[in-house]
């Protein structure tokens, strides 16, 4: 099966759209995603988005921990023993 429009031979870059992005011709059903394929793609995209959101939250938490650790006074600084001078 070719991923080209039968009318203009342009590449079909979105198999969800029922029309060709180049010439506007209606695409045959065999060139489009089925409803089941679209549903599977959407589910996979949702899983990936949740995974990336969790990773981002973990990275942000680690960054916050590093920032807080830098703010803690060192035991070797005078402010640790005597407060701010």
C-alpha positions in Angstrom: 0.0 0.0 0.0 1.4 3.4 -1.0 1.3 6.4 1.4 0.6 8.7 -1.5 -2.5 10.4 -2.7 -4.0 8.6 -5.7 -5.0 11.9 -7.2 -1.8 14.1 -7.0 0.7 11.5 -5.8 1.5 13.7 -2.8 2.7 12.1 0.5 -0.1 11.5 2.9 1.3 13.1 6.1 -1.8 12.6 8.2 -3.8 9.4 7.9 -6.5 10.7 10.2 -7.6 13.4 7.7 -10.1 12.2 5.1 -8.7 14.6 2.5 -5.3 15.1 0.9 -3.3 17.9 2.4 -2.0 18.9 -1.0 -4.8 18.7 -3.5 -7.8 18.4 -1.2 -9.1 15.2 -2.8 -10.9 12.7 -0.7 -8.7 9.8 0.3 -9.8 6.2 0.0 -10.6 4.4 3.3 -7.8 1.9 2.9 -5.3 4.7 3.2 -6.7 6.1 6.4 -6.4 4.8 10.0 -9.3 2.8 11.2 -11.2 3.9 14.4 -9.5 1.1 16.3 -6.1 2.2 15.1 -6.8 5.8 16.1 -8.0 4.7 19.5 -4.8 2.6 20.1 -2.6 5.5 19.0 -4.4 7.9 21.3 -4.1 5.4 24.3 -0.4 5.0 23.6 0.1 8.8 23.4 -1.8 9.2 26.7 0.5 6.6 28.4 3.6 8.3 27.0 2.4 11.7 28.1 1.7 10.4 31.7 5.2 8.8 31.7 6.9 12.0 30.6 4.9 14.1 33.1 6.0 11.8 35.9 9.6 12.0 34.8 9.4 15.8 34.7 8.0 15.9 38.2 10.8 13.6 39.5 13.4 15.9 37.8 11.8 19.0 39.3 11.8 17.4 42.8 15.5 16.5 42.5 16.3 20.0 41.3 14.4 21.4 44.3 16.3 19.1 46.7 19.6 20.3 45.2 18.6 23.9 45.6 17.6 23.4 49.2 20.9 21.5 49.9 22.8 24.5 48.6 20.9 26.8 50.9 21.9 24.8 54.0 24.8 26.4 55.9 28.0 24.4 55.9 29.3 23.1 59.3 32.5 24.9 58.4 31.0 28.3 58.0 30.9 30.8 60.8 27.2 31.4 60.3 26.6 27.8 61.3 28.0 28.4 64.8 27.3 32.1 65.3 24.4 32.9 63.0 24.5 35.8 60.5 27.1 38.3 61.5 
